[in-house]
């Protein structure tokens, strides 16, 4: 059953929060041992596991990465069946020329943007929320 969600209300309640730290996406072949890692996201792909982890942990393991990101969490509780939120957020950031990788959690969406554009991304998101 799909629940109708008011996109305007979701956008107004975005409450973006810039999390501390720098994060990277790494690809690890096979099934990596995750017990000693701080894993923010795990995606199983044919080529191996994609992990989002703190930059320092990748550096400690000499794992290659090419995108250093800041993480912005949208504190609005957005249903997974909501239509248009990801498009609106990515669209606003895209219009500003800011790359954005979105990972949806059960309660919140998490945006990974270039670390050197995090403050600008926060400004864009606050304007989007203000309408």
C-alpha positions as CSV (number, residue, x, y, z in Angstrom):
1,X,0.0,0.0,0.0
2,X,1.4,3.4,-1.0
3,X,0.9,6.2,1.4
4,X,0.3,9.6,-0.1
5,X,3.0,12.0,1.0
6,X,2.9,15.8,0.6
7,X,6.2,16.6,-1.1
8,X,6.0,20.3,-0.2
9,X,5.6,19.3,3.5
10,X,8.6,17.0,3.3
11,X,10.7,19.7,1.7
12,X,9.7,22.3,4.3
13,X,10.8,19.8,7.0
14,X,14.1,18.8,5.4
15,X,16.3,19.9,8.3
16,X,19.7,19.2,6.7
17,X,22.5,18.4,9.1
18,X,26.1,18.5,8.0
19,X,27.8,15.5,9.8
20,X,31.4,15.8,11.0
21,X,34.1,13.9,9.0
22,X,35.1,13.0,5.5
23,X,33.8,9.9,3.8
24,X,34.8,7.9,0.8
25,X,33.4,5.2,-1.4
26,X,35.6,2.1,-1.9
27,X,35.2,-1.1,-3.8
28,X,36.4,-4.2,-2.1
29,X,36.3,-7.6,-3.9
30,X,34.6,-10.5,-2.4
31,X,33.0,-10.4,1.0
32,X,35.1,-8.1,3.2
33,X,35.4,-8.6,7.0
34,X,33.5,-5.6,8.3
35,X,34.0,-6.1,12.0
36,X,36.9,-3.6,12.3
37,X,35.3,-1.0,10.0
38,X,32.9,1.9,10.5
39,X,30.6,1.2,7.6
40,X,28.0,3.9,6.8
41,X,26.7,2.0,3.7
42,X,27.2,-1.3,2.1
43,X,26.1,-2.1,-1.5
44,X,26.6,-5.6,-3.0
45,X,27.6,-5.3,-6.6
46,X,28.7,-7.9,-9.2
47,X,32.3,-6.5,-9.0
48,X,32.4,-6.7,-5.2
49,X,31.2,-4.7,-2.2
50,X,31.0,-0.9,-2.3
51,X,31.5,0.6,1.1
52,X,31.0,4.1,2.4
53,X,33.5,4.6,5.2
54,X,35.4,7.3,7.0
55,X,38.4,8.5,4.9
56,X,40.9,7.7,7.5
57,X,39.9,4.0,7.6
58,X,40.4,3.8,3.8
59,X,43.8,5.5,4.2
60,X,44.8,3.1,6.9
61,X,44.1,0.1,4.6
62,X,45.6,1.8,1.5
63,X,42.2,1.4,-0.3
64,X,41.8,3.6,-3.4
65,X,39.1,6.2,-3.7
66,X,38.5,9.2,-5.9
67,X,35.7,11.0,-4.2
68,X,36.0,12.6,-0.8
69,X,32.6,13.5,0.5
70,X,30.8,15.3,3.3
71,X,27.7,13.6,4.6
72,X,24.5,15.6,5.0
73,X,21.6,13.9,6.7
74,X,18.1,15.0,6.0
75,X,16.4,14.8,9.5
76,X,12.9,14.8,8.0
77,X,11.4,11.3,8.4
78,X,10.8,10.5,4.8
79,X,8.8,7.3,3.9
80,X,10.6,5.0,1.5
81,X,7.5,5.2,-0.8
82,X,7.6,9.0,-0.9
83,X,7.7,10.3,-4.5
84,X,9.8,13.3,-5.6
85,X,12.0,14.0,-2.5
86,X,15.2,12.6,-4.0
87,X,14.5,14.2,-7.3
88,X,13.9,17.6,-5.8
89,X,17.0,17.5,-3.6
90,X,19.3,16.2,-6.3
91,X,17.8,18.6,-8.8
92,X,18.4,21.6,-6.6
93,X,22.0,20.5,-5.9
94,X,22.5,19.7,-9.6
95,X,21.4,23.2,-10.6
96,X,24.1,24.5,-8.4
97,X,26.6,22.2,-10.0
98,X,27.1,20.1,-6.9
99,X,27.5,16.3,-7.3
100,X,25.3,14.4,-4.9
101,X,25.1,10.7,-4.1
102,X,22.0,9.8,-2.2
103,X,21.6,6.8,0.1
104,X,18.2,6.2,1.6
105,X,18.0,4.8,5.1
106,X,14.9,3.5,6.8
107,X,14.2,6.9,8.5
108,X,16.4,9.4,6.6
109,X,18.1,10.2,3.4
110,X,21.9,10.7,3.5
111,X,23.6,12.9,0.9
112,X,27.2,12.6,0.0
113,X,28.5,15.8,-1.6
114,X,32.1,16.9,-2.4
115,X,33.7,17.9,0.9
116,X,34.8,21.2,-0.5
117,X,31.2,22.2,-1.4
118,X,29.5,21.0,1.7
119,X,28.7,24.5,3.0
120,X,27.3,25.6,-0.3
121,X,25.2,22.4,-0.4
122,X,23.8,23.2,3.0
123,X,22.8,26.7,1.7
124,X,21.1,25.2,-1.3
125,X,19.2,22.7,0.9
126,X,18.1,25.4,3.4
127,X,16.8,27.5,0.5
128,X,14.9,24.5,-0.9
129,X,13.3,23.9,2.5
130,X,12.4,27.6,2.9
131,X,10.5,27.4,-0.4
